[in-house]
Amino acid sequence: MSQRAHAILSASAAERWLNCPPSARLTEHLPDTASSYAAAGTLAHAIGELYLRKRFTATIGPKAYAAKLKKLQASEHYSPDMDRALAEYYDLVERMYLSYSKTPHVALELKLDLTSWVPEGFGTADCVIVGGNALHVIDYKNGRGVPVDAEANPQMLLYALGAMKHYEMLYDIQHVTMTICQPNIDNTWSYSRTAADLRAWGESIKAIAQTAFDGGGEYAAGDWCRFCKVRTTCRKRAEQNLALEDFGKTEPWALSPTEVGDAITRGQNLAAWLKDVEEYALGACLDGQEIPGWKAVAGRALRQWDDPEAAFSAAIESGIDEAMLYKREPLTLASVEKMMGKSQFATILGKHVNTPPGKPTLAPANDKRKAITNRPTAQEDFGEPA
């Protein structure tokens, strides 16, 4: 499994230190908080790298491949769902590879030198494809929570710059495409820039990167706080989320559409911040610290079987009909498709599947989905055919 080191100004945290420069040094010596999600992500990256290495680099034989795959899949963090997600990642790389008119070069887990733009900067790109004057940088995300935006993503822009520098002696790169592949939440999309645009962006961040490296700049709170190590106790983030009194300073008393949108954004940020603070306070109380006004207590206890099979056997022996102890429920559509495989499922059961419109839901303006409305169009108002 590839080991990934982290720079003080890591590419993965670029959005944070570009917007809040002093956070880089503030969090420099704080330990990373390991989680099962992070461990699963690391494992998925390792398995994905193995799949692609067998297909594109020819640096691993069948026996070594099988042995490594078996070892990785023996991890406690492995689940069969990874195979489905990584199959989509594999297919994406394959499509990008075949889109080149001539066989391109493929590099996996490519170490990139970012020092031309970021002091002591480096990063590791999951997959880089280069051929002719076109470069493609692909980053796999295993997350199931927040969709990662490919457009103007600082991490991807830095990876693209590093890859351009890496291959500049071999290829006259003019066009760069950056793709985020996040199959667990169906979030896969690309963003393209010219090489000249990328270089200009790189020049524009040099001063900010140097300020962050030196520990200077102003603290600023925003979406980039989500994975910051001091997000639970950061005063700037607290100030931002507690500054709600602005809504009581203006008239009229009814909020304008602009204020409604602002209130939703603030409310979501406040909810995320409050959850982080509550988790911090619970941990502090469990560690024996005092949080005035609060304490840690045992949650609601739920009854459970010590041995379900033994319990049901006792019930049946007492005269309870076995059929009364179980419910027969059909598998979900997704479970049946997973069991049969997509191709067989589509052939046999595709005609029985329909996809009704989803229930309307509120989403940020930059969401990829098309906006909908119940307001009739001019054609509908006048009864004209569409």
C-alpha positions, 0 to 999 in steps of 0.5 A: 500500500502506498504511503502518503506523506503530508506537506505543511502546505498540502495540496489536499488542504489548499482550499483551507490555507489559501483562504485562511493562511495562518491555519497551516502553521496553527495545525502543523503539529496537531495529530491527525485524527484517524477514523474508519472512514479515512482507513477505508479511503486509504484501502480503497486507493490501494486496491484501485491502484492495484487494479489500474497497475495491472491494466496499464503499467504491466509492473505486476504479474498475475501471482503477485497481483492475486496475493496483494489483492487477497491481502488488501481484501482481508482488511477489516475496512474492506467491503464488497461495495468497494469493488463496485465503486472502484469498477466505476473508477477503473472504467473512467480511467479506461475511457479517458485512456481510449479517448487519445488518438495515440496510446498515451502514457499512464502514471499511478500514484505519481509524486509531484513537485509543487515547489515552484508555487508552494514552499516545500510543496509536493503531492501525489496524484492518483492517476495521470494520463498524458499524450500529445498536447493533452494531460488528464489528472484523475483523483479518486474520492471514496467519501459518501458525504460531501460531494467534492467539486472538480471546478476550480478545485485548488487541489486538482489545480496544483496536481495539474501544475505539478504534472505539467512540470513533471512532463514538460520536457517530454510533451508540449502540454496545452490542454489539461482536464481534471476529473474527480471520481466519487462513485459512492455518491455518483459525483464524477465530473471534469473541469478543463483549463488551458495550460496558460490559464493554469500557469497564471493561476499558479503565479497568482497563489505564490504570495499567499502560499508564502504567507501561509508558510511563514505563518502570516495572514488573517484567519477566515472561516468558511466551507474550508473549515470542515476538515481543519484540526482546530475547527471545534475551538477556532474563535474565528469560526465561532465568531462567524457562526454566532454573528446572527444578530445582523438579521434583527437590525434592518427593516422591513420585518419580512426577510427578502429572498436574498436574506432567506438564502443567506439565512439558510447558508448561515444555518447550515454552517451553524449546524455543522459548527455546533455538531463539531463543538458538541463532539469536542465537549463530549470528548473533553468531559469523557477525558475528565475535563469540565465543560460548565453547564454540561456533562457526559451521561450514558445514552438510552440503553436498548434491549438486544438478544444475547443469542438470537438463534437460541432465543428463537429456538426457545420460542418455537419449543414453547409453541410459537409458530416459527413463521410468526418470528420472521418477516419475508421482505423483497430485496431492494432494486439496488440489491438485486442489481448488485446480485445479478450484475448490471448487464444481466439485470438490465436484460432481464429486469430493465423493463420492470424498472421506472424512475419517477421524478424525485421529491423536490429538494433545496440545493446550492446554486452550484449543484449540477442538477437542473433547477425545477419550478412549478411556475407555468411557462408562457407557452403553458399560460397561453395554451400553446403547444410545447 
